[in-house]
Amino acid sequence: MTTIAIIQARMASSRLPGKVLKTLGGAPVLARVVRAATSIRTVDKVIVATSTSPADDAIETWCSENGVASYRGSEEDVLRRYCDVAANEDADVVLRLTADCPLIDPSVCEQVLALLQRTNADYACNTDPPTWPDGLDCWAVTRAALERAGREATRPSDREHVLSFIRNHRNAFQCEILRCPLPDLTAERWTLDTPRDFEFLSALVEQLPPDVEVPGYLEVLRALDSAPELRKINADSQRNEGFDKSLAEEGLLQAESFEASGRALERALKVIPLGAQTFSRSHIQFPEGQAPLFLTHGDGGHVWDVDGNEYVDLVCGLMPVLLGYRDPDVDEAITRQLARGITFSLATELEAEVAEKMVRTIPCAEMVRFGKNGSDATAGAVRVARAATGRNRIAVCGYHGWHDWYVGATSRNKGIPESIRGLTQTFQYNDLSSLEALFAAYPGEFAAVVLEPMNMIDPDPGFLESVAKRTREEGAVLVFDEIITGFRFANGGAQELFGVTPDLATFGKAMGNGMPIAAVVGRSDLMAEMEEVFFSSTFGGEALSLTAANAVLDKVQREPVVEKLWQLGAELVDSIRQSITENGLDDVIRIRGKAPWTVIDIADHPDARKEATKTALLAGLNTRGVLTVGVQSICYAHTIKDVWRVVEAYNAALPEIKAGIDAGTLEENLKCPVIEPVFKVR
């Protein structure tokens, strides 16, 4: 088996022209990279691949003068350049390196190559997610995978950045990741992109041992630890700025195909009712053939589907993803806990540690009990209220999960006994009289009033205060369902934002950044009922989820998480509303809710029913690289560039909807059946 290392190099650079031949510590940068590459014991040959641009003549000349093999190919289509070199050398495996990483570590490259070969993978790297210092980047790929990418990749960014097509199409390629064994190295920047990087590296190489030609990353770390002030030189640089720039230049993330999603659905429907585990994630909630149905991976605020299409994700896992996919702090905490164990035979101190942080964060929390999802937690709160009051009836306002006590009061009540359905009554948000009517109809019978303190509609002045006052006057327990608002509207939830403290509250979703965890919190006298009330589960103290929650709680206190959700959300909502107005659709489409989480509210039009308009809008957004089910959920990893992409998709989709409504042909021109709602409670 032949393994080659290909070093891509160019003289052109908008930030630091000619960087690869700049002298660094007495030798050209490219020479340092070549020296490191030739030290990789499992590489048979090293080739420098540059472009046919006259500016890169100097690279070819340097290679010729120093006995280094080189190849020249397309300037823009770097993927084709790699395929050509692999074919010329009849290589089985290609190690991709870049000439702007003068401190590349041969031992790390050897590990990436070994990972590729020992797992029989198509692709292996140490960059996705980034856990190593920026500047130790290396990628290994089989020639078969490389050539397939060369045949199938069409996006300019995939042609320029060589292996991004493979990374994005994880349904087609087996991809493996080499994680750094040392924590907290992602902020280290050892690459060469800017004048500040060059200043930093020039100072750094002076600190390295003079007798070591190719220092390993541990030697570089020791040098930096002895001169930590050097890190400040280029600390403000952005990682992967070049790739981000390429994506920005491409504009809308147009979905190319949903064929793989269709095949995956056919398979799933044979063994899974609806083909998914929740109604909201199932195919009945997406425009058929006009949206993805299955995902492979996520990163930051983006996800990729089984067809390899990329999306700005505004669903965020139905809102558990608060910080972003693969948040480094949460993932690192989970990895460390995984080394200790997952579920134990006795309680762990981690339970008390997380509970103490929740008590410090949430206004009503004096004691805490953990569950695995919001439905469990809210059902637990209802059971506590019934135990504490000796009453059975519950008043609800909003959505509160799938358990019998609540969903029996909705249209999705199949399988729930009539005797249970009759114990839950609904009242209207911002309509205190509807709650008063329930109290009058069933005097002294209500154990609890359960409501979402806010959802898509702002509370009227005094509404929440009045609900709290009247609930307590009736001898009932006030329960805030903060599954959505918790850690999103404020660190302490909507009760902190609005200044109204309930007796009990339930939290979940964002609490674990994707891990399954929820909690009932509240007054200690009420929570003490749980010493008798049976709210107990095998996985209630499962350590990975608790560790994730611990990391989330630390991060929302340490960093401006909630502030960023409000800031980006406001920018997004203001821009969408402007586009709606400019397209004359204010009477049809409205955006409701608070900036961190907003809902698309669609009204009927004389020439288009609301279900058809929503279907058209979802199709228009999902085919343009915005994953949504009719909401805008902001996460901490979203960026202003993501906001611009979403707005661009709206700006393209809304004129089509307006034209269809004006012509009276919106529904008949849909390319898919109209999406019908599961049920409406908000």
C-alpha positions in Angstrom: 0.0 0.0 0.0 1.4 3.4 -1.0 0.8 6.4 1.2 1.7 9.9 0.0 1.6 13.3 1.7 0.4 16.2 -0.4 1.2 19.6 0.8 -0.9 22.3 -0.9 0.9 25.6 -1.2 0.3 28.9 -2.8 1.9 32.4 -2.8 -1.4 34.3 -3.1 -2.9 35.2 0.3 -5.2 38.2 0.9 -3.9 38.6 4.5 -0.2 37.5 4.1 1.0 37.3 0.5 4.0 35.0 -0.1 3.7 33.5 3.4 4.8 29.9 2.5 8.3 31.1 1.4 8.8 33.6 4.2 11.8 32.9 6.4 10.9 31.5 9.7 13.8 30.8 12.1 16.3 30.6 9.3 14.3 28.5 6.9 11.3 29.0 4.6 8.0 28.1 6.0 7.5 25.5 3.3 10.8 23.9 4.1 9.7 23.4 7.7 6.5 21.7 6.5 8.4 19.5 4.0 10.9 18.5 6.7 8.1 17.5 9.1 6.2 15.6 6.3 9.3 13.6 5.3 9.7 12.6 9.0 6.3 10.8 9.0 7.4 7.2 9.1 4.3 5.8 7.3 4.5 8.2 4.3 6.3 6.9 1.2 6.6 10.1 -0.7 6.0 13.9 -0.2 4.7 16.1 -3.0 4.0 19.8 -3.0 0.9 20.7 -5.0 0.6 24.2 -6.2 -1.3 26.0 -8.9 -0.5 27.0 -12.5 -0.7 30.7 -11.6 2.5 32.6 -12.5 2.6 33.8 -8.8 3.3 30.2 -7.8 6.4 29.8 -10.1 8.5 30.6 -7.0 7.1 27.5 -5.3 8.0 25.3 -8.2 11.5 26.8 -8.3 12.1 26.3 -4.6 11.0 22.7 -4.9 13.2 22.0 -7.9 16.2 23.6 -6.2 15.7 21.6 -3.0 14.9 18.2 -4.6 11.2 18.2 -3.5 8.6 16.6 -5.8 6.0 19.1 -7.0 2.9 19.2 -9.1 1.0 22.2 -10.6 -2.7 22.2 -11.3 -5.9 24.2 -11.1 -5.8 27.3 -8.9 -9.5 27.1 -7.9 -10.1 23.4 -8.2 -7.7 22.1 -5.5 -9.7 18.8 -5.2 -8.9 18.1 -8.8 -5.2 18.9 -8.1 -5.2 16.3 -5.3 -6.9 13.7 -7.5 -4.4 14.2 -10.2 -1.4 13.8 -7.9 -2.9 10.6 -6.3 -3.4 9.1 -9.8 0.0 10.1 -10.9 1.6 8.4 -7.9 -0.8 5.5 -7.9 -1.4 6.1 -4.2 -3.7 4.1 -2.0 -3.9 6.7 0.8 -3.4 10.4 0.7 -2.4 12.6 3.7 -3.4 16.2 3.1 -1.2 18.9 4.7 -1.1 22.6 4.1 2.0 24.8 3.7 0.8 27.3 6.3 1.3 24.9 9.3 5.0 25.1 10.0 4.7 23.2 13.3 2.9 20.2 12.0 3.8 17.2 14.2 4.8 13.9 12.4 3.6 11.8 15.4 0.1 13.3 15.2 0.0 12.6 11.4 1.1 9.0 12.0 -1.8 8.6 14.4 -4.3 10.0 11.9 -3.0 7.6 9.3 -3.2 4.7 11.7 -6.7 5.6 12.6 -7.8 5.6 9.0 -6.2 2.2 8.3 -7.1 0.4 11.5 -10.8 1.4 11.3 -11.0 0.8 7.6 -12.4 4.3 7.3 -12.6 6.4 4.2 -11.5 9.5 5.9 -9.8 10.5 9.2 -8.7 13.8 10.6 -7.8 15.7 13.7 -9.8 18.9 13.0 -13.5 18.0 13.2 -14.3 18.9 15.9 -11.2 21.0 16.7 -9.5 19.7 19.8 -5.8 20.2 18.8 -4.0 23.5 18.4 -4.8 25.3 15.1 -1.8 24.5 13.0 -1.5 20.7 13.6 -4.2 20.0 11.0 -3.9 16.8 9.0 -6.4 14.8 7.0 -6.0 11.2 5.6 -8.2 9.8 2.9 -8.3 6.7 0.7 -7.8 7.3 -2.9 -11.2 5.7 -3.7 -13.0 8.3 -1.4 -10.9 11.1 -2.9 -11.8 10.2 -6.4 -15.5 9.8 -5.6 -15.4 13.3 -4.1 -13.7 14.5 -7.3 -16.5 13.1 -9.4 -19.5 14.2 -7.3 -18.5 17.5 -5.5 -20.0 20.5 -7.3 -20.0 23.3 -4.7 -17.1 25.7 -5.2 -16.1 25.5 -1.6 -15.9 21.7 -1.8 -13.6 21.9 -4.8 -11.4 24.5 -3.1 -11.2 22.9 0.3 -10.6 19.4 -1.0 -12.2 17.1 1.7 -15.2 19.1 2.9 -17.5 17.1 0.5 -16.5 13.9 2.3 -16.9 15.4 5.7 -20.4 16.6 4.8 -21.6 13.3 3.3 -21.2 11.1 6.3 -24.0 8.8 5.1 -21.7 7.9 2.2 -18.3 7.9 3.8 -17.0 6.4 7.0 -15.3 9.3 8.9 -13.1 9.0 12.0 -11.8 11.7 14.3 -8.5 11.7 16.3 -9.2 13.7 19.5 -6.4 15.4 21.4 -5.7 13.6 24.7 -4.9 16.9 26.4 -7.8 19.3 27.3 -8.2 23.0 26.5 -5.9 23.3 23.5 -8.4 24.5 20.9 -7.5 28.2 21.6 -3.8 27.6 20.7 -3.0 29.1 17.3 0.1 27.9 15.6 -0.9 28.4 12.0 0.2 31.1 9.6 -2.5 33.3 8.0 -1.8 36.8 9.2 1.1 39.2 9.9 0.4 38.6 13.7 0.6 34.9 13.2 4.0 35.4 11.6 5.1 37.6 14.4 4.0 35.0 16.9 5.7 32.1 15.1 8.9 34.0 14.7 9.1 34.6 18.4 8.0 31.1 19.2 10.7 29.3 17.2 13.3 31.2 19.1 12.0 29.5 22.2 12.2 26.0 20.8 15.2 23.6 21.4 17.8 24.5 18.7 18.9 20.9 18.4 15.4 19.6 17.5 14.7 20.0 13.7 11.0 18.9 13.9 9.6 19.6 17.4 6.6 17.8 18.6 3.5 19.5 19.9 4.5 18.8 23.5 7.8 20.6 23.0 5.9 23.5 21.5 3.6 23.6 24.5 6.5 23.6 26.9 8.1 26.5 25.0 4.8 28.5 25.2 4.3 27.7 28.9 7.7 29.2 29.5 6.8 32.3 27.6 3.0 32.6 27.9 2.9 36.2 26.8 3.6 35.1 23.3 0.0 33.8 23.0 -1.4 37.3 23.2 0.2 38.3 19.9 -2.3 36.5 17.7 -5.0 35.7 20.2 -7.7 37.6 18.3 -7.4 35.6 15.1 -10.4 33.5 13.8 -10.1 29.8 13.1 -10.9 28.5 9.6 -11.6 32.1 8.3 -10.7 31.0 4.7 -13.3 28.3 4.7 -16.0 30.6 6.2 -15.2 33.1 3.5 -15.7 30.6 0.8 -19.1 29.6 2.2 -20.1 33.2 2.4 -19.2 33.8 -1.2 -21.5 30.9 -2.3 -24.6 32.5 -0.9 -27.6 30.4 -0.2 -27.1 26.8 0.8 -29.3 25.3 -1.8 -30.3 21.7 -1.1 -29.3 19.5 -4.1 -31.3 16.4 -3.4 -33.5 14.6 -0.8 -33.3 11.2 -2.4 -31.3 9.6 0.5 -33.8 11.0 3.0 -36.6 9.3 0.9 -34.8 6.0 1.0 -34.1 6.3 4.7 -37.8 7.0 5.3 -38.9 3.9 3.4 -36.5 1.8 5.6 -37.6 3.4 8.9 -41.4 3.1 8.2 -41.0 -0.7 8.1 -40.0 -0.9 11.7 -40.8 2.5 13.3 -44.3 4.1 13.5 -44.2 7.4 11.6 -40.5 6.6 10.9 -39.3 8.8 13.8 -39.5 9.0 17.6 -41.5 12.2 17.8 -44.3 13.7 15.9 -42.4 17.0 15.4 -39.4 15.2 13.9 -41.5 12.9 11.6 -42.1 13.2 7.9 -45.7 14.4 8.5 -44.4 17.7 9.7 -42.2 18.5 6.7 -43.1 19.2 3.0 -42.8 15.9 1.2 -39.7 15.8 -1.1 -39.0 19.4 -0.2 -37.1 19.0 3.1 -34.7 16.7 4.8 -36.0 13.9 7.0 -32.8 12.4 8.4 -29.6 14.0 9.7 -26.1 12.7 10.0 -24.3 15.2 12.2 -24.2 18.8 13.5 -21.6 21.4 14.3 -22.2 24.7 16.0 -25.5 26.0 14.6 -25.5 23.8 11.5 -26.6 20.3 10.6 -26.1 18.0 7.6 -28.6 15.6 6.2 -28.1 12.1 4.7 -27.9 13.7 1.2 -25.0 15.8 2.4 -27.0 19.1 2.4 -26.0 21.7 5.0 -28.5 23.8 6.9 -28.6 26.6 9.4 -30.5 24.8 12.1 -33.4 26.7 13.6 -35.0 23.7 15.2 -32.0 22.9 17.5 -33.1 19.4 18.3 -36.6 20.8 19.3 -34.7 23.2 21.5 -32.4 21.2 23.7 -29.4 22.5 21.7 -28.8 25.7 23.6 -25.0 26.1 23.2 -24.7 24.5 19.8 -23.8 21.1 18.5 -20.5 19.7 19.8 -20.1 22.5 22.3 -16.4 21.9 23.4 -17.1 22.5 27.1 -20.1 20.1 27.3 -18.4 17.5 25.1 -15.2 17.6 27.2 -17.2 17.2 30.4 -19.1 14.2 28.9 -15.9 12.6 27.7 -14.3 12.9 31.1 -17.3 11.4 32.9 -17.5 8.6 30.3 -14.1 7.5 31.5 -15.6 7.1 35.0 -18.9 5.5 34.2 -22.5 6.3 33.1 -25.0 4.9 35.5 -24.1 3.7 39.0 -25.6 1.5 41.7 -25.8 4.4 44.2 -26.2 8.1 43.9 -23.3 10.3 43.0 -22.2 13.6 44.5 -22.7 15.0 41.0 -26.5 15.1 41.7 -26.1 17.4 44.6 -23.6 19.6 42.8 -26.0 20.2 39.9 -28.9 20.6 42.2 -27.0 23.3 44.2 -26.3 25.2 41.1 -29.9 25.1 40.0 -31.0 26.4 43.4 -28.6 29.3 43.1 -29.9 30.1 39.6 -33.7 29.6 39.6 -35.8 31.9 41.8 -38.3 29.3 43.0 -35.8 26.5 43.4 -35.2 25.3 47.0 -34.9 21.6 46.2 -34.5 19.7 42.9 -35.4 16.3 41.6 -34.1 15.1 38.2 -35.9 13.3 35.4 -35.1 12.5 31.8 -37.5 14.7 29.8 -39.9 17.6 30.2 -43.0 15.4 30.1 -41.7 13.3 33.0 -40.8 16.4 35.0 -44.1 18.1 34.5 -46.0 14.9 35.3 -43.9 14.7 38.5 -44.8 18.2 39.5 -48.5 17.5 39.0 -48.3 14.4 41.2 -46.6 16.5 43.9 -49.3 19.1 43.7 -52.0 16.4 44.0 -50.2 14.9 47.0 -49.8 18.2 48.7 -53.4 19.4 48.3 -55.3 16.2 48.3 -57.1 17.3 45.1 -57.2 15.8 41.7 -58.2 18.5 39.1 -55.5 20.4 37.1 -55.9 23.6 35.1 -53.5 23.9 32.1 -52.5 26.6 29.6 -50.0 25.6 26.9 -48.3 22.4 25.9 -47.1 20.1 28.7 -45.9 16.8 27.2 -47.3 13.4 26.3 -48.4 11.9 29.6 -52.1 11.0 30.2 -52.8 13.7 32.7 -52.3 16.4 30.1 -52.6 15.1 26.5 -56.0 13.6 27.4 -57.3 17.2 27.3 -56.2 17.6 23.7 -57.4 16.2 20.4 -54.6 13.6 20.6 -56.3 11.7 23.4 -56.6 8.2 21.8 -55.8 5.5 24.3 -56.5 7.7 27.4 -59.4 6.7 29.7 -62.3 9.2 29.9 -61.9 9.2 33.7 -58.4 10.7 33.3 -59.4 13.1 30.6 -62.0 14.7 32.8 -59.5 15.7 35.4 -57.7 18.3 33.3 -59.3 21.6 32.1 -57.8 24.2 29.9 -57.9 28.0 30.2 -56.7 30.7 27.8 -53.5 32.6 28.0 -53.9 36.3 28.9 -57.6 35.6 29.8 -57.8 35.6 33.6 -61.6 35.2 33.3 -61.3 31.8 31.7 -59.3 30.6 34.7 -61.8 32.3 37.1 -64.6 30.3 35.3 -62.8 27.0 36.0 -62.4 28.0 39.7 -66.1 28.8 39.8 -67.1 25.6 38.0 -65.0 23.4 40.3 -64.6 25.2 43.6 -61.9 23.8 45.9 -61.1 21.0 43.4 -57.9 22.2 41.7 -54.6 20.8 42.8 -52.5 22.9 40.4 -52.5 25.5 37.8 -49.9 24.5 35.2 -48.9 27.0 32.5 -46.1 28.0 30.3 -45.2 31.5 31.7 -44.7 32.6 28.1 -44.7 31.0 24.7 -45.4 32.8 21.5 -47.5 35.6 23.1 -46.2 38.1 25.6 -48.1 38.1 28.9 -50.4 41.1 29.4 -49.3 43.4 32.2 -50.3 41.8 35.5 -51.5 38.5 33.9 -48.9 36.3 35.5 -49.2 38.1 38.8 -52.9 37.7 38.8 -52.7 34.0 38.0 -50.3 33.5 40.9 -52.5 35.4 43.3 -55.7 33.6 42.3 -54.1 30.2 42.2 -52.8 30.6 45.8 -56.2 32.0 47.0 -57.8 28.8 45.7 -55.3 26.7 47.7 -53.8 25.3 44.5 -50.1 25.0 43.5 -48.7 27.3 40.8 -46.5 25.3 38.4 -44.5 27.0 35.7 -43.6 24.8 32.8 -40.2 26.2 31.8 -39.2 23.4 29.5 -38.9 25.9 26.7 -38.2 29.2 28.5 -35.6 27.8 31.0 -32.0 29.0 30.4 -33.2 30.6 27.2 -35.2 33.7 28.2 -33.0 34.2 31.2 -30.6 32.0 33.2 -33.4 31.5 35.8 -36.1 31.2 33.2 -39.2 33.2 32.5 -39.8 33.5 36.2 -36.6 35.6 36.5 -37.5 37.6 33.4 -41.0 38.5 34.5 -40.4 38.6 38.2 -43.2 36.1 39.1 -42.1 33.2 41.3 -44.1 29.9 41.1 -44.4 27.2 43.8 -43.0 24.6 41.5 -41.3 24.7 38.1 -40.1 22.2 35.5 -37.0 22.6 33.4 -35.5 20.5 30.6 -34.5 20.8 26.9 -31.7 23.4 27.0 -30.6 22.1 30.4 -28.4 19.4 28.9 -27.5 20.9 25.5 -28.9 17.8 23.9 -28.5 15.2 26.6 -31.7 13.8 28.1 -32.3 15.5 31.4 -35.0 17.5 33.1 -35.8 18.7 36.6 -38.7 19.5 39.0 -37.7 22.4 41.3 -39.6 24.4 43.9 -40.4 25.1 47.5 -38.8 22.7 49.9 -42.1 21.9 51.7 -43.7 20.8 48.4 -40.6 19.0 47.1 -40.5 17.1 50.4 -43.6 15.3 49.1 -41.3 13.4 46.8 -40.1 11.4 49.8 -43.5 9.6 49.5 -44.6 10.5 46.0 -43.2 7.9 43.6 -41.2 9.9 41.1 -38.3 7.5 40.5 -36.4 6.1 37.6 -33.4 4.0 36.9 -31.8 6.8 34.9 -32.8 9.7 37.1 -29.2 10.1 38.3 -27.5 9.1 35.0 -24.1 10.8 35.1 -23.4 11.8 31.5 -26.5 13.9 31.4 -25.9 15.4 34.8 -22.4 16.2 33.7 -23.7 17.9 30.6 -26.1 20.0 32.7 -23.3 20.9 35.0 -21.3 22.2 32.1 -24.3 24.1 30.8 -25.0 25.8 34.1 -21.4 26.8 34.4 -21.3 28.2 30.9 -24.5 30.3 31.1 -23.1 31.9 34.3 -19.6 32.4 32.9 -20.4 33.6 29.4 -23.1 35.9 27.8 -25.1 33.0 26.5 -28.6 34.4 27.0 -27.5 37.9 26.0 -26.4 36.5 22.6 -29.6 34.6 22.1 -31.5 37.9 22.6 -29.1 39.9 20.4 -29.0 37.5 17.4 -32.7 36.6 17.7 -33.7 40.3 17.6 -31.5 40.8 14.5 -33.1 37.8 12.8 -36.7 38.7 13.7 -36.4 42.3 12.8 -35.0 41.4 9.3 -37.7 38.7 8.7 -40.5 41.1 9.7 -39.0 43.7 7.3 -39.0 41.1 4.5 -42.6 40.1 5.3 -43.7 43.8 5.1 -41.8 44.5 1.9 -43.6 41.5 0.3 -47.0 42.7 1.4 -47.6 39.6 3.6 -48.2 41.3 7.0 -51.8 40.0 7.0 -50.8 36.5 6.4 -47.4 35.8 8.1 -46.4 37.1 11.6 -43.5 36.3 13.8 -44.5 35.9 17.4 -42.5 35.3 20.6 -39.4 36.6 22.3 -36.2 37.0 20.4 -34.4 33.8 21.6 -37.3 31.6 20.3 -40.0 32.8 17.9 -42.8 31.1 16.0 -44.1 31.6 12.5 -47.9 32.4 12.9 -49.8 32.1 9.7 -53.3 33.2 9.0 -55.9 32.2 6.4 -56.1 34.3 3.3 -59.2 34.5 1.0 -57.0 32.9 -1.7 -54.8 30.6 0.4 -55.5 28.6 3.5 -52.9 28.9 6.2 -51.8 25.2 6.0 -50.9 25.7 2.4 -49.0 28.9 3.1 -47.1 27.3 5.9 -46.2 24.3 3.6 -45.0 26.7 0.9 -42.9 28.6 3.4 -41.3 25.5 4.9 -40.5 24.2 1.5 -39.0 27.5 0.4 -36.8 27.7 3.5 -35.7 24.0 3.8 -34.7 23.8 0.1 -32.6 26.9 0.7 -30.5 25.6 3.6 -32.6 26.6 6.6 -33.9 23.8 8.7 -37.2 24.8 10.4 -40.6 23.4 11.4 -42.0 26.9 11.7 -39.8 28.2 14.5 -36.6 30.2 14.9 -34.7 28.7 17.8 -31.4 30.5 18.4 -28.4 28.8 19.9 -25.2 30.3 21.3 -23.1 28.9 18.4 -25.2 30.7 15.8 -23.4 33.7 14.2 -24.5 36.9 12.5 -23.6 35.2 9.2 -26.1 32.5 10.0 -28.7 35.2 10.5 -27.9 36.7 7.1 -28.3 33.3 5.5 -31.7 32.8 7.0 -32.8 36.2 6.0 -31.6 35.6 2.5 -33.7 32.4 2.3 -36.8 34.3 3.5 -36.1 37.0 0.9 -36.2 34.4 -1.8 -39.1 32.4 -0.5 -41.6 35.2 0.4 -41.9 36.7 -3.1 -42.9 33.2 -4.4 -45.6 32.9 -1.7 -46.9 36.4 -2.5 -47.1 35.6 -6.2 -48.9 32.4 -5.5 -51.4 34.0 -3.2 -52.0 36.9 -5.6 -52.6 34.5 -8.5 -54.8 32.3 -6.3 -52.7 29.3 -7.3 -50.5 28.8 -4.2 -51.9 25.5 -3.1 -52.4 23.9 -6.5 -48.8 24.8 -7.5 -47.3 23.2 -4.4 -44.8 20.4 -5.2 -46.0 18.4 -2.2 -49.1 17.7 -0.2 -50.2 20.3 2.4 -48.9 19.7 5.9 -51.7 19.2 8.4 -51.1 20.1 12.0 -50.7 17.4 14.7 -52.8 19.5 17.1 -52.7 23.1 18.2 -52.5 24.1 21.9 -50.8 27.5 21.6 
